[in-house]
Every structure is written in C-alpha cells, then in structure tokens.
Amino acid sequence: MTGLDTATRHIVKADPAFRRVAETNQPMAFRRESGSAFESLLSAIVFQQLAGAAARAIHGRLVTALGGEPVAPETVLSANPETLRAAGLSANKVAAITDLALKFVDGTVPTDDLDELSDDEIVARLVTVRGVGRWTAEMFLLFQLNRPDVWPVDDLGVRNGWARIHEMSAPSTPKALQILGDVFRPYRSTAAWYCWRALESARSTPQPTN
C-alpha cells in the first residue's frame, strides 16, 4: 500500500475490497465551502429539491435581495418575507431560512465555536432547524467543517458506491451500512469519499455495445 495516505491505508486494511478504488482514484479532497457556516446552511436549504440551475438562480436572487454577500442571520430576520418569496423561495423555505437565522441568533447553532462541538452535538443542534435533516447536517460536517469521521449512510451515492465496491446486486440498508462502517473509524469520511468515487467511476466507464 505504498503511496497511500494514513486514512486510505486504514480503509484498505479494514476492508480490502476498497483497494481497487483507492489505487485508481485521488485521495480524499473535500474542499471547505466558501462563506460562513450560516451561508452554507442557507444555501443547502435553498438547493433542496431543486435542479442545479434553478437553485443557483434562486440563490443568486436571494443573495441580491438581501444586499449581497456576506449574508448574516440578522439580515434574513430583518427582511420582508415577501421579498424572500419574490426571489423564488416557497413559503416553506422562507420559514426554514427564517428558523435557521433564529437558531444562529439565539445560539442554538453557535456562530464562532462550532469546532468545539462533536459531530453528534452539531447534528443534534442542526436537526432542530426547520428544513434541516440528518443528511443535510452530515453534508455540512463533511464539506463545511471537513470532519474526518462522518458516515452518511442515508446518502444514496454512498450506498450505491458501497454496493459497487463489494459487487452487490442491491445496496445495503442504512442500518446495516452503519454497522459495517464501524471498522473505518476514525476515517469514515474517507470511506464515504471512495464510495462516491466508485459510483462516479462506474458512470464514466464506457459500456460494451452489441
């Protein structure tokens, strides 16, 4: 396993089925998202259940309506709800981003000391926000906070990638995958990364023709 980083060596030793995807893909490289924690979660809510282009357009109009970047919780709370709706947000999403802003202002989601909280503590706080479920919280841990031991078993890409790595006919259930992933601690984020890479490699591999 020469040339593999510490996390990847741990993954491959714990589950040799990962060797091929580890040796044919770049090491994990989650880039920290730009903007504040609040802006990252605001964007996540806006993008929910929307196609990329439409979500980007609505998000852009929302940021403009709020006076441009950076967007602060207090700015959202002082905005007229109709202004937010005019940017293209549904009533439910207006309620969700308002609740998000309130949770930042009242300290439920701390602005400055998130790094001092454990993954479980952050998830527990975030899922109290309207419109934020466990999956959104876990993506926040991965892409905003770059936490090393996140295992998003509800993510379909992780489940399908795991099935491909292990040559399974169907994905494991989230409950089963949660248990299977324990061997990768404390580097479960790396295992998730390789599951996504396995799935991406499958999509880019030319299929045989008759």
C-alpha positions in Angstrom: 0.0 0.0 0.0 2.9 2.3 -0.7 1.9 5.8 -1.6 -1.5 5.7 0.2 -2.2 8.2 2.9 -2.8 7.1 6.5 -6.6 7.2 6.2 -6.7 5.3 3.0 -4.3 2.6 4.3 -6.6 2.2 7.3 -9.6 1.8 5.0 -8.0 -0.7 2.8 -6.6 -2.7 5.7 -10.1 -2.8 7.3 -11.8 -3.7 4.1 -9.6 -5.0 1.2 -12.4 -4.5 -1.3 -11.6 -0.8 -1.2 -8.1 -1.4 -2.6 -9.0 -1.0 -6.3 -11.0 2.2 -5.9 -8.3 3.6 -3.6 -5.5 2.8 -6.0 -7.3 4.2 -9.1 -8.6 7.5 -7.6 -7.1 10.5 -6.0 -7.1 10.7 -2.2 -9.9 12.3 -0.4 -10.1 16.1 -1.1 -13.1 17.7 0.5 -12.6 21.4 -0.2 -14.0 23.7 2.5 -17.0 25.5 1.2 -16.6 29.3 0.8 -18.6 31.6 3.1 -19.7 31.2 6.7 -21.4 28.3 8.3 -24.7 30.2 8.1 -24.3 30.9 4.4 -23.5 27.2 3.8 -26.7 26.0 5.5 -28.8 28.8 3.9 -27.6 27.6 0.5 -28.3 23.9 1.4 -31.9 24.8 2.3 -32.4 26.8 -1.0 -31.0 24.0 -3.1 -33.2 21.3 -1.6 -35.4 19.5 -4.1 -34.4 21.8 -6.9 -32.4 21.2 -10.1 -28.9 22.9 -10.0 -29.5 25.7 -12.5 -32.9 26.7 -10.9 -31.4 26.5 -7.4 -28.4 28.7 -8.4 -30.7 31.3 -9.9 -33.0 31.5 -6.9 -30.0 31.6 -4.5 -28.4 34.4 -6.6 -31.7 36.4 -6.5 -32.0 35.8 -2.7 -28.4 37.0 -2.0 -29.1 40.1 -4.1 -32.4 40.8 -2.3 -30.5 40.5 1.0 -27.9 43.1 -0.1 -25.2 40.8 -1.4 -22.6 38.6 0.3 -21.8 38.0 3.1 -25.3 37.2 4.3 -25.8 37.3 8.1 -28.7 35.8 10.1 -29.7 39.3 11.2 -30.1 40.3 7.6 -32.6 37.5 6.9 -34.6 38.3 10.1 -34.9 41.9 9.1 -36.0 41.2 5.5 -39.6 41.3 4.4 -40.9 37.7 3.9 -42.5 38.9 0.6 -39.1 40.0 -0.6 -37.8 36.5 0.1 -40.7 34.9 -1.7 -40.1 37.2 -4.7 -36.6 35.7 -5.1 -38.3 32.4 -5.8 -38.5 30.8 -2.4 -41.5 28.7 -1.4 -43.3 29.6 1.8 -41.8 26.6 3.4 -38.3 27.6 2.5 -38.9 31.1 3.8 -40.0 29.6 7.1 -36.9 27.3 7.1 -34.3 30.0 6.4 -36.0 32.3 9.0 -35.8 29.5 11.6 -32.2 28.9 10.6 -31.4 32.6 11.2 -33.2 32.5 14.6 -31.2 29.4 15.7 -28.0 31.2 14.9 -29.0 34.4 16.7 -30.2 32.5 19.8 -27.1 30.4 19.9 -28.7 27.0 19.2 -26.2 26.8 16.3 -23.1 28.7 17.5 -21.5 31.1 15.1 -17.9 31.0 16.2 -17.3 27.9 18.2 -18.6 25.0 16.1 -15.2 23.5 16.0 -15.5 22.9 19.8 -18.6 20.7 19.3 -18.6 17.0 18.5 -20.1 15.7 15.3 -23.1 14.3 17.2 -23.6 17.6 19.1 -23.6 19.6 15.8 -26.1 17.2 14.2 -28.4 17.3 17.2 -28.4 21.1 17.0 -28.9 21.4 13.3 -31.8 19.0 13.0 -33.8 21.3 15.3 -33.8 23.8 12.4 -36.8 23.5 10.2 -35.8 22.0 6.8 -32.6 20.6 8.0 -32.4 16.8 8.4 -29.6 14.5 9.3 -28.3 14.2 5.7 -28.0 18.0 5.4 -26.2 18.1 8.7 -23.8 15.4 7.7 -23.0 17.2 4.4 -22.3 20.3 6.4 -19.9 18.3 8.6 -18.1 17.0 5.5 -18.0 20.0 3.2 -18.0 23.0 5.6 -16.2 21.6 8.6 -14.1 18.9 6.9 -14.7 16.5 9.8 -12.8 13.2 9.2 -15.2 10.6 10.6 -18.6 11.2 9.0 -20.5 8.2 7.6 -23.7 9.4 5.8 -25.5 6.0 5.4 -28.7 7.7 4.2 -26.9 9.0 1.2 -27.8 7.0 -1.9 -24.5 7.6 -3.5 -22.6 6.1 -0.6 -25.0 3.2 -0.5 -24.7 2.5 -4.2 -20.9 3.0 -4.2 -20.6 0.5 -1.4 -22.6 -2.0 -3.4 -20.4 -1.5 -6.4 -17.2 -1.8 -4.4 -18.5 -5.1 -2.9 -20.1 -6.3 -6.2 -23.5 -6.5 -4.6 -26.8 -6.7 -6.6 -28.5 -4.2 -4.3 -27.4 -1.5 -1.8 -27.2 -2.3 1.9 -29.8 -0.7 4.2 -28.7 2.3 6.1 -28.9 0.4 9.3 -26.7 -2.4 8.0 -24.2 0.0 6.5 -24.0 1.9 9.8 -22.7 -1.3 11.4 -20.4 -2.2 8.5 -18.8 1.2 8.6 -17.6 0.9 12.2 -14.4 -0.7 11.0 -13.4 2.5 9.3 -13.4 4.7 12.4 -11.9 7.3 12.7 -11.7 7.8 9.0 -15.3 7.1 7.8 -15.3 10.3 5.7 -12.6 8.8 3.6 -14.6 5.6 3.1 -17.6 7.7 2.0 -15.4 9.6 -0.4 -14.3 6.3 -2.0 -17.9 5.1 -2.2 -18.7 8.3 -4.2 -15.6 7.8 -6.4 -16.6 4.2 -7.1 -20.0 5.3 -8.3 -18.6 8.1 -10.4 -16.1 5.7 -12.0 -18.9 3.4 -12.9 -20.8 6.2 -14.6 -17.7 7.3 -16.6 -16.8 3.8 -17.7 -17.8 3.1 -21.4 -20.4 0.4 -21.6 -19.9 -2.5 -24.1 -22.1 -2.4 -27.2 -23.5 -5.4 -29.1 
